[in-house]
Amino acid sequence: MAAVEEPSVLEKNVERRAPMLPITSGEKANMIIHYYRGELGRMTSWRDRIDRTSNWAITMVAALLSISLSTPTSHHGVVIFAMLLVSLLLLIEARRYRFFDVYRARVRKLERHYFAQALDPQADLRPDWAAGIAGSLRNPRFIISYREALFRRIRRNYVWMYLILLFAWFLKISTPKLLPDQPATDGVSTISEAVQNAALGPLPGWSVTMVVALFYGAILYAAMHREPDEGEFAHGEVHV
């Protein structure tokens, strides 16, 4: 049987050689265009995931509100359950937003420092703009914290869902004819009656009302609080 020849050292070195890097300006421009398309595709994919979570939240709010307000046999706890589900979707969306922000930052750097300069050159171009993208590719890291992503999504979308749920919950506990085993009157005469109607199982109404008030205080703080504008979020008024 003939012996199998092993590859020579030269052949091994040829096999391990790294691919050729672009050298000419045309090759570099072609590489940047293809890279931009790839990053734009990843950014669009994560943006679609964000929108999908928001659509789930809106659909769930509409469904549970129709159940809660359509019949007096439905407990006001259904609205509180809707608040919990919206919060769960918010946590998922904040995580997705952090991934989206990484790719959005790379795309915006290319658009602002490369394509904008090619269309209308300006003197304030940073010569090291590409180093930021290269560093992100070598060592990918989140740009914003989970807390900041959470606050942004609350401020952009979820604060309105929470306000709708709060209004529906207050309407439910303040309108006896929307509650089971209550007289069919248009509304309560005092705040204490509404608080009493907020009872949830063994929990008295005042404790449930206090928890809801604290929860919405945190939502209001998140909606009003703004972090110092840094990075790509600070450029332009078109934000997500």
C-alpha positions as CSV (number, residue, x, y, z in Angstrom):
1,M,0.0,0.0,0.0
2,A,1.4,3.4,-1.0
3,A,2.2,5.7,1.8
4,V,0.0,8.9,2.1
5,E,2.2,12.0,1.6
6,E,1.8,14.6,4.3
7,P,1.4,18.2,3.3
8,S,4.6,20.2,3.3
9,V,5.3,23.1,5.6
10,L,4.7,25.5,2.8
11,E,1.3,24.0,2.0
12,K,0.3,24.2,5.7
13,N,1.3,27.9,5.8
14,V,-0.8,28.6,2.7
15,E,-3.8,26.9,4.3
16,R,-3.5,29.0,7.5
17,R,-3.0,32.3,5.7
18,A,-5.5,34.9,6.6
19,P,-7.8,36.3,3.9
20,M,-6.4,39.3,2.0
21,L,-7.5,42.6,3.4
22,P,-8.8,45.4,1.1
23,I,-5.9,47.6,-0.1
24,T,-7.2,49.9,-2.7
25,S,-9.8,52.6,-2.0
26,G,-12.3,50.8,-4.3
27,E,-11.9,47.6,-2.3
28,K,-12.3,49.4,1.0
29,A,-15.5,51.2,-0.2
30,N,-16.9,47.9,-1.4
31,M,-16.2,46.3,2.0
32,I,-17.8,49.2,3.9
33,I,-20.9,49.1,1.8
34,H,-21.4,45.3,2.4
35,Y,-20.6,45.7,6.1
36,Y,-23.2,48.5,6.3
37,R,-25.8,46.3,4.7
38,G,-25.1,43.5,7.2
39,E,-25.3,45.8,10.3
40,L,-28.4,47.4,8.9
41,G,-30.0,44.0,8.5
42,R,-29.2,43.0,12.1
43,M,-30.5,46.4,13.4
44,T,-33.7,45.9,11.5
45,S,-34.1,42.4,12.8
46,W,-33.8,43.6,16.4
47,R,-36.1,46.6,15.7
48,D,-38.7,44.1,14.5
49,R,-38.4,42.1,17.7
50,I,-38.9,45.3,19.8
51,D,-42.1,46.2,17.8
52,R,-43.4,42.7,18.1
53,T,-43.1,42.9,21.9
54,S,-44.9,46.2,22.0
55,N,-47.7,44.8,19.7
56,W,-48.1,41.8,22.1
57,A,-48.5,44.3,25.0
58,I,-51.1,46.4,23.2
59,T,-53.1,43.4,22.1
60,M,-53.0,41.9,25.6
61,V,-54.1,45.2,27.2
62,A,-57.1,45.5,24.7
63,A,-58.1,41.9,25.4
64,L,-58.0,42.1,29.2
65,L,-59.7,45.5,29.3
66,S,-62.6,44.1,27.1
67,I,-62.9,41.2,29.6
68,S,-62.8,43.4,32.6
69,L,-65.1,46.2,31.6
70,S,-67.6,44.2,29.6
71,T,-69.3,42.5,32.6
72,P,-69.7,43.2,36.3
73,T,-68.8,39.6,37.1
74,S,-65.2,40.3,36.1
75,H,-63.0,41.2,39.1
76,H,-60.9,44.3,39.0
77,G,-58.0,42.0,39.7
78,V,-58.0,41.3,35.9
79,V,-56.7,44.9,35.3
80,I,-54.0,44.4,37.9
81,F,-53.1,41.1,36.2
82,A,-52.8,43.1,33.0
83,M,-50.4,45.5,34.7
84,L,-48.2,42.5,35.7
85,L,-48.2,41.1,32.1
86,V,-47.3,44.4,30.6
87,S,-44.4,44.7,33.1
88,L,-43.2,41.2,32.0
89,L,-43.2,42.2,28.3
90,L,-41.5,45.5,29.2
91,L,-38.6,43.6,30.9
92,I,-38.3,41.4,27.7
93,E,-38.4,44.5,25.5
94,A,-35.7,46.3,27.5
95,R,-33.3,43.4,27.0
96,R,-34.0,43.4,23.3
97,Y,-33.5,47.1,23.1
98,R,-30.0,46.8,24.5
99,F,-29.0,44.5,21.6
100,F,-30.7,46.8,19.1
101,D,-28.8,49.8,20.5
102,V,-25.4,48.1,19.8
103,Y,-26.2,47.7,16.1
104,R,-27.9,51.0,15.8
105,A,-24.8,52.7,17.1
106,R,-22.6,51.1,14.5
107,V,-24.9,52.0,11.7
108,R,-25.2,55.6,12.8
109,K,-21.4,56.0,13.0
110,L,-21.1,54.8,9.5
111,E,-23.9,57.1,8.3
112,R,-22.6,60.1,10.1
113,H,-18.9,59.8,9.7
114,Y,-18.6,58.0,6.3
115,F,-21.7,58.4,4.1
116,A,-22.5,61.9,5.2
117,Q,-18.9,63.0,4.7
118,A,-18.9,61.4,1.2
119,L,-22.1,63.4,0.3
120,D,-21.1,66.7,2.0
121,P,-17.6,66.8,3.4
122,Q,-17.1,68.9,6.6
123,A,-14.0,69.8,8.5
124,D,-15.2,68.5,11.9
125,L,-14.8,64.8,11.0
126,R,-13.2,62.8,13.7
127,P,-10.3,60.9,12.3
128,D,-10.7,58.0,14.8
129,W,-14.4,57.3,14.2
130,A,-13.6,53.8,12.7
131,A,-11.7,52.8,15.8
132,G,-15.0,52.8,17.8
133,I,-16.6,50.4,15.3
134,A,-13.5,48.2,15.2
135,G,-13.4,48.0,19.1
136,S,-17.0,47.1,19.2
137,L,-16.5,44.3,16.7
138,R,-13.5,42.9,18.6
139,N,-15.1,43.1,22.0
140,P,-18.9,43.5,21.7
141,R,-20.4,45.2,24.7
142,F,-23.8,46.8,25.6
143,I,-23.7,50.6,25.3
144,I,-26.5,51.4,27.7
145,S,-27.5,49.8,31.0
146,Y,-30.6,47.6,31.5
147,R,-32.1,50.4,33.7
148,E,-31.6,53.0,31.0
149,A,-33.1,50.7,28.4
150,L,-36.1,50.1,30.7
151,F,-36.6,53.8,31.2
152,R,-36.5,54.6,27.5
153,R,-39.1,52.0,26.6
154,I,-41.4,53.2,29.4
155,R,-41.0,56.8,28.2
156,R,-41.5,55.9,24.5
157,N,-44.4,53.4,24.6
158,Y,-45.3,51.7,27.9
159,V,-46.2,54.8,30.0
160,W,-49.4,55.2,27.8
161,M,-50.4,51.6,28.3
162,Y,-49.9,51.9,32.1
163,L,-52.0,55.1,32.1
164,I,-54.8,53.4,30.2
165,L,-54.8,50.5,32.7
166,L,-54.7,52.8,35.7
167,F,-57.8,54.7,34.3
168,A,-59.6,51.4,33.7
169,W,-58.7,50.1,37.2
170,F,-60.0,53.4,38.8
171,L,-63.1,53.2,36.7
172,K,-63.7,49.6,37.8
173,I,-63.4,50.2,41.5
174,S,-65.3,53.5,41.5
175,T,-68.3,52.3,39.5
176,P,-70.3,49.8,41.6
177,K,-72.3,48.5,38.6
178,L,-69.0,47.3,37.1
179,L,-68.3,45.2,40.2
180,P,-69.9,41.9,41.3
181,D,-72.4,42.0,44.2
182,Q,-72.6,45.8,44.3
183,P,-75.6,48.1,43.7
184,A,-76.1,49.3,40.2
185,T,-75.2,52.9,40.8
186,D,-73.2,55.2,38.6
187,G,-70.4,55.8,41.0
188,V,-69.1,55.9,44.6
189,S,-69.8,58.9,46.8
190,T,-66.5,58.9,48.7
191,I,-62.9,57.9,48.1
192,S,-63.0,55.5,51.0
193,E,-65.7,53.5,49.2
194,A,-63.5,53.2,46.1
195,V,-60.6,52.1,48.3
196,Q,-62.8,49.5,50.0
197,N,-63.8,48.2,46.5
198,A,-60.1,47.7,45.7
199,A,-59.8,44.7,48.1
200,L,-58.2,41.7,46.4
201,G,-58.8,38.4,48.1
202,P,-57.5,38.6,51.7
203,L,-55.7,41.9,51.0
204,P,-57.6,44.9,52.2
205,G,-58.4,47.7,49.8
206,W,-56.0,50.2,51.3
207,S,-53.0,47.9,50.9
208,V,-53.8,47.2,47.3
209,T,-54.3,50.9,46.6
210,M,-50.9,51.7,48.2
211,V,-49.1,49.1,46.2
212,V,-50.6,50.4,43.0
213,A,-49.7,54.0,44.0
214,L,-46.1,53.0,44.7
215,F,-45.9,51.1,41.4
216,Y,-47.2,54.1,39.4
217,G,-44.9,56.4,41.3
218,A,-42.0,54.4,39.9
219,I,-43.5,54.4,36.4
220,L,-43.9,58.2,36.6
221,Y,-40.3,58.6,37.8
222,A,-39.0,56.4,34.9
223,A,-41.1,58.4,32.4
224,M,-39.8,61.7,33.6
225,H,-36.2,60.8,34.3
226,R,-33.7,61.3,31.5
227,E,-30.1,60.2,31.4
228,P,-27.4,62.5,30.0
229,D,-27.4,62.1,26.2
230,E,-24.3,60.1,25.2
231,G,-23.2,58.3,22.1
232,E,-25.4,57.9,19.1
233,F,-28.6,58.8,21.1
234,A,-27.3,62.3,21.4
235,H,-27.3,63.0,17.7
236,G,-30.5,64.0,16.0
237,E,-34.1,63.9,17.1
238,V,-35.1,60.5,15.5
239,H,-34.8,58.0,18.4
240,V,-36.5,54.7,19.1
